[in-house]
Amino acid sequence: MSGVQPTSINILGEKRIGKSSLLYHFFQTWEQRVSDPSRYVVIYLSLQNVQCHRETDFYQAIARQLLNFPRVATNPALSNSLRVTPYKRI
């Protein structure tokens, strides 16, 4: 997260070996792992409990999670774009 170039990581594996648990643990402890946590917002979104039948539903679920953070909700530059409906890829 704190590297010069942001990195994307994929977690692959068989069912029920702990992929989601690993991600949830990172979600719970990420602030201890970066030098300036105020620069980031990390969410954990379990898709088992979210009705994401369409692409826009997925974006709405992410927006809801992001708006739970005061840093996001109180920043108009961020929050205004997250409150727009319907959500589109752009």
PyMOL commands that set and color helices and strands:
alter all, ss='L'
color gray80, all
select helices_A, chain A and resi 19-32+37-39+55-66+70-73+76-82
alter helices_A, ss='H'
color red, helices_A
deselect
rebuild
show_as cartoon
